Amino acid sequence: MRARSNQFKFLHKLHHMSIAKRIAKNTGVLVIGDTLKSLLYFILVIYMARILGAAEFGKYSFAVNFTLLAGIIPDMGLNYLYIRDVSRDRSKAKKYMSNFISIKILLSTITFTLIVLAINLLGYPQDTTFAVYGMAVYMILTSFFELFRSSFYAFEKMEYDAAVKITERVLLFSAGMYVLLAGYGLMGIISISMLAAAVAFIMSFIFMLWRFVRPVLSLDFEFCRKSIKTAFPFGVAVIFSLIYFGIDSVMLMIMAGDRPVGIYNAAYNLILGITIIPTAFTAAIYPLLSRYFKTSRNSLRALHGKAMKYLVMLAIPIGFIITLTAPKIIDFLYGPEYASSALALQLLVWGGAAWFISMGVNASLRAVDRQKTLAWIAGTGAALNVSLNIFLIPMFGYIGAGIATIITQFFVLFAGLKKLSSTLPLPSMWGTIAKSVISSMAVLLILQYLMGLHVLLLALAALVYFPIIFILRGFDRDDFGLLKQIFSSGQK
């Protein structure tokens, strides 16, 4: 009863402080921006896979993942630290941004040098090497863009972030389609990626100066030392996360060659595409979680609990529905050359489901200053993933990489929940899980009778999940109260 009372107090506070409206607006803006961004990139990747073929697409995927692993060095967790601290005290924005830009210039120079040395030592063909060079430039420009957009998050003005993302992705999509159809191949798409990143860099920098903070390039050594020390666990967590997200493609390239990487990444990119809503939602609530950790533990627990509930209710049906329809999805999107990707998709979607829920756990761990715990979990997950890939890829190829991803993601999820429970204990989620599974099973029964239909009609049938979980009372009166306040706030 006391927990329910605290939740009602939290909802009441949401209404009077217009926080519900802010969450709705920021989540909505991010969902719209990320949806359009991901949709355009998704379409581009499909055409890229079709036009380049599995081998050339494998080289592109390798270049992306190779530079992605090194790309965290210029960040070192500084973006998360900026959002957390500036969302609590916005007067810190100028000092943080001024010094963080200087740190990034130094670290970016080191990173690019290391990438060039590493790819040349590995002895890859010239086209693969040049692709890595181009994606390294893209990665560095994106690193600065990510820092500048941290101001949009810290000040909870996500519409600027959406504007930059949409512009960047429209340019990448339109110019990318042109170079692919004109026959410019792998290096053509790499060049356009660099151009789009440069535009995002310039736009985000202008928005930051105009609306949020005007940094002055400076290097306060003591402040930078303390900031790097504090941000380091954030950075380590992201490094290890990227390892177990991206190392599978690199290891597949080394152990199995170009084509298996292309087959595997055709499925993997679909999983990335369905993370739009949880990514946007957790990004929108992270500044609030950080602030509540200092101002209201009851509000922190209530918001975290709601976030976890909604993420579970999204993750479970997606896992079941994609498992059933994966062959049709792959055939519709990629064509018969990628038929083998269906099994990879059926495996990876369950790693994606665990990843959905982990996003809420990770956001809360960062908000409550448990970045060292997050780093430990991510490090252990990375070690587990690498070990499993070494063992499984030689035996099962890209299927082994998929199995390694599932095991790693569920380990990270359960480890995060265990560590977070000491700070933010949650009521049992078994009721939500059970109702989500029952609703998903009902949808699967319907889909079994409709499998002869077009894949787009199957997607519409999946919407049956929502009325079923409504009938099962998966939403309680707290949820309806929150939704009512969000919509009523949005109309004012």
LUMNULO-473835 format. One record per residue (C-alpha): residue in three letters; x negated, y, z negated. Coordinates in steps of 0.1 Angstrom, whole numbers, plus 2048, in hexadecimal, padded with zeros to 3 digits. Example, Ala and Ser with C-alpha at 12.3 -4.5 7.8 and 13.67 -1.06 7.14 Angstrom:
// LUMNULO-473835
<Ala,<785,7D3,7B2>>
<Ser,<777,7F5,7B9>>
END
This chain:
// LUMNULO-473835
<Met,<800,800,800>>
<Arg,<7E4,817,7F8>>
<Ala,<7D3,811,819>>
<Arg,<7F4,818,82B>>
<Ser,<7F8,838,817>>
<Asn,<7D6,843,821>>
<Gln,<7DE,83C,846>>
<Phe,<7FE,851,843>>
<Lys,<7EA,86E,833>>
<Phe,<7D1,86B,850>>
<Leu,<7ED,86D,86A>>
<His,<7FC,88B,858>>
<Lys,<7DA,89C,858>>
<Leu,<7D7,894,87D>>
<His,<7F7,8A6,884>>
<His,<7EF,8C6,871>>
<Met,<7CB,8C9,87C>>
<Ser,<7D4,8C1,8A1>>
<Ile,<7BB,8A6,8A0>>
<Ala,<7D3,88D,8B1>>
<Lys,<7D6,8A6,8CD>>
<Arg,<7B0,8A9,8D0>>
<Ile,<7AB,883,8D0>>
<Ala,<7C6,87F,8EA>>
<Lys,<7B8,89B,900>>
<Asn,<794,890,8FD>>
<Thr,<79C,86C,903>>
<Gly,<7B3,875,920>>
<Val,<799,88B,930>>
<Leu,<77E,871,92C>>
<Val,<794,855,939>>
<Ile,<79E,86A,958>>
<Gly,<77A,874,95E>>
<Asp,<76B,852,958>>
<Thr,<787,841,96B>>
<Leu,<781,855,98A>>
<Lys,<75B,853,986>>
<Ser,<75C,82E,981>>
<Leu,<776,828,99C>>
<Leu,<761,83B,9B6>>
<Tyr,<741,829,9AC>>
<Phe,<754,808,9AB>>
<Ile,<75F,80C,9CF>>
<Leu,<73D,818,9DA>>
<Val,<72D,7F9,9C9>>
<Ile,<745,7E2,9DB>>
<Tyr,<73C,7F1,9FD>>
<Met,<718,7F1,9F3>>
<Ala,<71A,7CC,9EB>>
<Arg,<72C,7C4,A0C>>
<Ile,<716,7DA,A22>>
<Leu,<6F4,7D3,A13>>
<Gly,<6FA,7AE,A0D>>
<Ala,<6F2,79A,9ED>>
<Ala,<6CC,79C,9F1>>
<Glu,<6CA,7C2,9F7>>
<Phe,<6E5,7C8,9DD>>
<Gly,<6CF,7B3,9C5>>
<Lys,<6B2,7CB,9CB>>
<Tyr,<6C8,7E9,9C3>>
<Ser,<6D5,7D8,9A3>>
<Phe,<6B1,7D0,999>>
<Ala,<6A6,7F4,99E>>
<Val,<6C3,801,989>>
<Asn,<6BD,7E9,96C>>
<Phe,<697,7EC,96D>>
<Thr,<699,812,969>>
<Leu,<6B7,80F,951>>
<Leu,<6A1,7FC,938>>
<Ala,<687,817,939>>
<Gly,<6A0,834,93A>>
<Ile,<6A6,834,914>>
<Ile,<682,840,90D>>
<Pro,<68B,865,916>>
<Asp,<6AA,862,901>>
<Met,<69D,851,8E1>>
<Gly,<6BF,855,8D2>>
<Leu,<6BE,87B,8D3>>
<Asn,<6DF,87E,8E4>>
<Tyr,<6F1,86B,8C8>>
<Leu,<6DF,87F,8AD>>
<Tyr,<6E9,89F,8BF>>
<Ile,<70E,896,8C0>>
<Arg,<70F,889,89D>>
<Asp,<6FD,8A7,88C>>
<Val,<70B,8C3,8A2>>
<Ser,<72F,8B6,89F>>
<Arg,<72A,8BA,879>>
<Asp,<71A,8DC,87B>>
<Arg,<71B,8EE,89D>>
<Ser,<703,909,892>>
<Lys,<6E7,8EF,897>>
<Ala,<6ED,8ED,8BD>>
<Lys,<6D3,905,8C9>>
<Lys,<6B6,8F8,8B4>>
<Tyr,<6BE,8D4,8BC>>
<Met,<6C3,8DA,8E2>>
<Ser,<6A3,8F0,8E5>>
<Asn,<68D,8D6,8D5>>
<Phe,<69D,8B7,8E5>>
<Ile,<698,8C5,908>>
<Ser,<673,8C8,901>>
<Ile,<671,8A5,8F3>>
<Lys,<683,897,912>>
<Ile,<66B,8A9,92A>>
<Leu,<64E,898,919>>
<Leu,<65E,875,917>>
<Ser,<66C,876,93A>>
<Thr,<648,87C,948>>
<Ile,<63C,85E,934>>
<Thr,<659,849,93F>>
<Phe,<655,84F,964>>
<Thr,<630,848,962>>
<Leu,<637,826,951>>
<Ile,<651,81D,96A>>
<Val,<63A,823,987>>
<Leu,<61E,80F,977>>
<Ala,<635,7F2,96E>>
<Ile,<645,7EE,990>>
<Asn,<624,7EF,9A2>>
<Leu,<614,7D6,98A>>
<Leu,<631,7BE,990>>
<Gly,<62A,7BE,9B5>>
<Tyr,<64C,7C1,9C4>>
<Pro,<652,7C9,9E9>>
<Gln,<650,7ED,9F4>>
<Asp,<675,7F2,9F8>>
<Thr,<67C,7E5,9D5>>
<Thr,<660,7FB,9C7>>
<Phe,<66D,81B,9D8>>
<Ala,<690,813,9CC>>
<Val,<683,812,9A9>>
<Tyr,<671,833,9AE>>
<Gly,<692,843,9B9>>
<Met,<6A6,835,99D>>
<Ala,<68B,841,984>>
<Val,<691,864,990>>
<Tyr,<6B7,85F,98D>>
<Met,<6B2,852,96A>>
<Ile,<69E,870,95F>>
<Leu,<6B7,889,96D>>
<Thr,<6D3,875,95C>>
<Ser,<6C0,876,93B>>
<Phe,<6C1,89C,93B>>
<Phe,<6E5,89C,947>>
<Glu,<6EE,885,929>>
<Leu,<6DD,89D,911>>
<Phe,<6EF,8BC,91F>>
<Arg,<711,8AA,91E>>
<Ser,<70B,8A2,8F9>>
<Ser,<716,8C6,8F3>>
<Phe,<737,8BF,903>>
<Tyr,<73D,8A2,8EB>>
<Ala,<72F,8B4,8CC>>
<Phe,<747,8D1,8D3>>
<Glu,<763,8B9,8DD>>
<Lys,<768,8C9,8FF>>
<Met,<768,8AA,915>>
<Glu,<777,8BB,933>>
<Tyr,<755,8C8,93C>>
<Asp,<747,8A5,93B>>
<Ala,<763,899,952>>
<Ala,<75D,8B5,96B>>
<Val,<738,8AD,96E>>
<Lys,<73E,887,970>>
<Ile,<759,88B,98B>>
<Thr,<744,8A3,9A0>>
<Glu,<726,88C,99E>>
<Arg,<739,86D,9A7>>
<Val,<74D,87D,9C3>>
<Leu,<72C,888,9D3>>
<Leu,<71C,866,9CD>>
<Phe,<73A,854,9DC>>
<Ser,<73F,869,9FB>>
<Ala,<71A,86D,A04>>
<Gly,<713,849,9FA>>
<Met,<72F,83B,A10>>
<Tyr,<720,850,A2D>>
<Val,<6FD,843,A2A>>
<Leu,<709,81F,A26>>
<Leu,<720,821,A45>>
<Ala,<705,833,A58>>
<Gly,<6ED,817,A51>>
<Tyr,<6D4,828,A3B>>
<Gly,<6D3,80A,A24>>
<Leu,<6C4,807,A01>>
<Met,<6AE,826,A01>>
<Gly,<6CB,83B,A0F>>
<Ile,<6E1,833,9F1>>
<Ile,<6C3,838,9D9>>
<Ser,<6BD,85B,9E8>>
<Ile,<6E2,865,9E4>>
<Ser,<6E1,859,9BF>>
<Met,<6C4,871,9B8>>
<Leu,<6D7,88D,9C9>>
<Ala,<6F7,887,9B5>>
<Ala,<6E3,885,994>>
<Ala,<6D2,8A7,99C>>
<Val,<6F5,8B7,9A1>>
<Ala,<701,8A9,980>>
<Phe,<6E1,8B6,96F>>
<Ile,<6E7,8D9,97C>>
<Met,<70C,8DA,975>>
<Ser,<709,8CD,951>>
<Phe,<6ED,8E6,94A>>
<Ile,<702,903,957>>
<Phe,<720,8F8,942>>
<Met,<70A,8F5,923>>
<Leu,<6FC,918,927>>
<Trp,<71E,927,92F>>
<Arg,<733,918,914>>
<Phe,<71F,907,8F8>>
<Val,<6FA,90F,8F2>>
<Arg,<6DE,923,901>>
<Pro,<6BE,910,8F8>>
<Val,<69C,920,8F9>>
<Leu,<681,907,902>>
<Ser,<66D,901,8E2>>
<Leu,<65B,8E6,8CF>>
<Asp,<65E,8E6,8A9>>
<Phe,<647,8C9,8A1>>
<Glu,<654,8C3,87E>>
<Phe,<678,8C5,889>>
<Cys,<671,8AE,8A7>>
<Arg,<65F,895,891>>
<Lys,<67C,893,87A>>
<Ser,<695,892,896>>
<Ile,<683,876,8A8>>
<Lys,<680,862,887>>
<Thr,<6A5,866,881>>
<Ala,<6AF,85F,8A5>>
<Phe,<697,842,8A9>>
<Pro,<6AF,828,89C>>
<Phe,<6CA,835,8B4>>
<Gly,<6B1,832,8D0>>
<Val,<6A6,810,8C6>>
<Ala,<6CA,804,8C5>>
<Val,<6D0,811,8E8>>
<Ile,<6AF,802,8F5>>
<Phe,<6B8,7E0,8E8>>
<Ser,<6DC,7E4,8F5>>
<Leu,<6CF,7EC,918>>
<Ile,<6B8,7CE,916>>
<Tyr,<6D4,7B6,910>>
<Phe,<6EA,7C8,92A>>
<Gly,<6CF,7CC,945>>
<Ile,<6B4,7B2,93E>>
<Asp,<6C9,796,94E>>
<Ser,<6C7,7A6,970>>
<Val,<6A1,7AC,96D>>
<Met,<69B,788,961>>
<Leu,<6B2,77A,97C>>
<Met,<69E,78D,996>>
<Ile,<67D,77F,989>>
<Met,<68A,75B,985>>
<Ala,<6A4,757,9A0>>
<Gly,<6A0,773,9BB>>
<Asp,<6B4,78D,9CB>>
<Arg,<6D4,77B,9D4>>
<Pro,<6DD,76E,9B1>>
<Val,<6D9,791,9A4>>
<Gly,<6F1,79E,9BD>>
<Ile,<70B,782,9B6>>
<Tyr,<708,788,990>>
<Asn,<70A,7AE,992>>
<Ala,<729,7AD,9A9>>
<Ala,<73B,79E,98A>>
<Tyr,<728,7B3,971>>
<Asn,<732,7D4,981>>
<Leu,<756,7CA,97E>>
<Ile,<752,7C6,958>>
<Leu,<741,7E9,957>>
<Gly,<760,7F7,969>>
<Ile,<779,7EA,94F>>
<Thr,<767,7FB,932>>
<Ile,<773,81E,93C>>
<Ile,<78F,821,922>>
<Pro,<77B,814,903>>
<Thr,<75D,828,90D>>
<Ala,<772,848,910>>
<Phe,<785,841,8F0>>
<Thr,<767,83A,8DA>>
<Ala,<754,858,8E9>>
<Ala,<772,86E,8E0>>
<Ile,<775,862,8BC>>
<Tyr,<74F,860,8B4>>
<Pro,<74C,886,8AB>>
<Leu,<76B,882,894>>
<Leu,<75D,863,884>>
<Ser,<73D,875,87D>>
<Arg,<74E,892,86E>>
<Tyr,<766,87D,859>>
<Phe,<748,86A,84A>>
<Lys,<73F,88B,839>>
<Thr,<762,899,832>>
<Ser,<77C,87D,82E>>
<Arg,<775,858,82A>>
<Asn,<79A,84F,82B>>
<Ser,<79D,860,84D>>
<Leu,<77E,84E,858>>
<Arg,<78B,82C,84E>>
<Ala,<7AD,833,85E>>
<Leu,<79F,83F,87F>>
<His,<786,823,881>>
<Gly,<7A2,809,87A>>
<Lys,<7B8,817,895>>
<Ala,<79C,817,8AE>>
<Met,<793,7F3,8A7>>
<Lys,<7B8,7E8,8AA>>
<Tyr,<7BC,7F9,8CC>>
<Leu,<79C,7EB,8D9>>
<Val,<7A5,7C7,8CF>>
<Met,<7C7,7CB,8E0>>
<Leu,<7B6,7D5,900>>
<Ala,<799,7BC,900>>
<Ile,<7AD,79C,8FB>>
<Pro,<7C5,79E,919>>
<Ile,<7AA,7AB,930>>
<Gly,<796,78C,928>>
<Phe,<7B2,773,92E>>
<Ile,<7C0,784,94E>>
<Ile,<79E,788,95F>>
<Thr,<794,765,957>>
<Leu,<7B3,758,96A>>
<Thr,<7B2,770,987>>
<Ala,<78C,773,98C>>
<Pro,<78A,760,9AE>>
<Lys,<7A5,776,9BD>>
<Ile,<794,795,9B0>>
<Ile,<772,78C,9BE>>
<Asp,<780,782,9E0>>
<Phe,<795,7A2,9E3>>
<Leu,<779,7B9,9D9>>
<Tyr,<759,7A9,9E7>>
<Gly,<763,78F,A00>>
<Pro,<759,76A,A04>>
<Glu,<734,771,A02>>
<Tyr,<738,778,9DD>>
<Ala,<74F,75B,9D5>>
<Ser,<736,74E,9BB>>
<Ser,<73A,76E,9A7>>
<Ala,<75C,762,99B>>
<Leu,<74D,74A,982>>
<Ala,<735,765,976>>
<Leu,<753,77D,971>>
<Gln,<766,763,95D>>
<Leu,<749,760,946>>
<Leu,<73F,785,944>>
<Val,<762,791,93C>>
<Trp,<760,781,91A>>
<Gly,<740,792,913>>
<Gly,<751,7B2,91E>>
<Ala,<76E,7AC,906>>
<Ala,<756,7A9,8E9>>
<Trp,<745,7C9,8F6>>
<Phe,<766,7DB,8F6>>
<Ile,<76A,7D6,8D1>>
<Ser,<745,7DB,8CA>>
<Met,<748,7FF,8D7>>
<Gly,<75F,808,8BA>>
<Val,<747,7F7,8A1>>
<Asn,<729,808,8AF>>
<Ala,<739,82B,8AF>>
<Ser,<742,826,88B>>
<Leu,<71F,81A,881>>
<Arg,<710,839,891>>
<Ala,<729,84F,880>>
<Val,<722,842,85D>>
<Asp,<6FC,846,861>>
<Arg,<6F6,820,866>>
<Gln,<6E0,825,884>>
<Lys,<6C5,80F,876>>
<Thr,<6DE,7F3,872>>
<Leu,<6E9,7F8,895>>
<Ala,<6C5,7F6,8A1>>
<Trp,<6C0,7D6,88F>>
<Ile,<6DF,7C6,89E>>
<Ala,<6D6,7D2,8C1>>
<Gly,<6B2,7C6,8BD>>
<Thr,<6BD,7A3,8B1>>
<Gly,<6D6,7A2,8CE>>
<Ala,<6BB,7AB,8E7>>
<Ala,<6A4,790,8DA>>
<Leu,<6C0,777,8DB>>
<Asn,<6C9,781,8FF>>
<Val,<6A6,77F,90C>>
<Ser,<6A0,75D,8FC>>
<Leu,<6C1,750,909>>
<Asn,<6B9,75D,92C>>
<Ile,<697,74C,92C>>
<Phe,<6A7,72B,923>>
<Leu,<6C7,72D,938>>
<Ile,<6BE,73F,958>>
<Pro,<6A6,724,965>>
<Met,<6C1,70A,95F>>
<Phe,<6E0,71C,969>>
<Gly,<6D6,73B,97C>>
<Tyr,<6EE,759,97A>>
<Ile,<707,743,967>>
<Gly,<6ED,73F,94C>>
<Ala,<6E9,764,94B>>
<Gly,<70E,768,946>>
<Ile,<70F,74E,929>>
<Ala,<6F2,761,919>>
<Thr,<706,782,91C>>
<Ile,<725,773,90B>>
<Ile,<711,764,8EE>>
<Thr,<6FE,785,8E9>>
<Gln,<71D,79B,8EA>>
<Phe,<730,787,8D0>>
<Phe,<712,786,8B9>>
<Val,<70F,7AC,8BB>>
<Leu,<734,7B0,8B4>>
<Phe,<735,799,896>>
<Ala,<715,7A6,888>>
<Gly,<721,7CA,88B>>
<Leu,<742,7C2,87B>>
<Lys,<731,7B1,85D>>
<Lys,<719,7CF,858>>
<Leu,<734,7E9,85C>>
<Ser,<74D,7D8,844>>
<Ser,<739,7E3,825>>
<Thr,<73F,808,82F>>
<Leu,<760,806,841>>
<Pro,<774,7E8,836>>
<Leu,<791,7E1,84D>>
<Pro,<7B2,7CF,847>>
<Ser,<7B4,7AD,858>>
<Met,<7B6,7AE,87E>>
<Trp,<7C2,78B,882>>
<Gly,<7E6,796,887>>
<Thr,<7DC,7AE,8A3>>
<Ile,<7C6,792,8B2>>
<Ala,<7E2,779,8B1>>
<Lys,<7FC,790,8C0>>
<Ser,<7E4,799,8DC>>
<Val,<7DC,775,8E4>>
<Ile,<802,76B,8E4>>
<Ser,<80A,789,8FB>>
<Ser,<7EC,780,912>>
<Met,<7F8,75B,914>>
<Ala,<81B,767,91E>>
<Val,<80B,77C,93A>>
<Leu,<7F6,75E,946>>
<Leu,<815,749,949>>
<Ile,<825,763,95F>>
<Leu,<805,766,974>>
<Gln,<803,741,979>>
<Tyr,<823,743,98D>>
<Leu,<818,761,9A0>>
<Met,<7F4,756,9AA>>
<Gly,<7FE,754,9CE>>
<Leu,<805,779,9CF>>
<His,<7ED,795,9D8>>
<Val,<7D4,79F,9BD>>
<Leu,<7E3,7C1,9B9>>
<Leu,<805,7B3,9B1>>
<Leu,<7F4,79D,997>>
<Ala,<7E6,7BC,987>>
<Leu,<80A,7CA,984>>
<Ala,<815,7AA,974>>
<Ala,<7FB,7AF,95A>>
<Leu,<80D,7CD,94D>>
<Val,<826,7B5,93D>>
<Tyr,<80E,7B3,921>>
<Phe,<818,7D4,912>>
<Pro,<83D,7CE,90E>>
<Ile,<836,7AC,8FF>>
<Ile,<81E,7B8,8E5>>
<Phe,<838,7D4,8DE>>
<Ile,<852,7B9,8D7>>
<Leu,<83A,7A7,8C0>>
<Arg,<835,7C8,8AD>>
<Gly,<810,7CA,8B5>>
<Phe,<816,7F0,8B0>>
<Asp,<821,7F9,88C>>
<Arg,<831,819,880>>
<Asp,<80F,829,87A>>
<Asp,<807,824,89F>>
<Phe,<828,832,8AA>>
<Gly,<823,850,893>>
<Leu,<801,856,8A1>>
<Leu,<80D,854,8C5>>
<Lys,<82B,86A,8BD>>
<Gln,<814,885,8AF>>
<Ile,<7FC,882,8CC>>
<Phe,<818,887,8E5>>
<Ser,<82A,8A2,8D2>>
<Ser,<809,8B4,8CD>>
<Gly,<801,8B1,8F2>>
<Gln,<822,8C3,8FA>>
<Lys,<81B,8E1,8E5>>
END
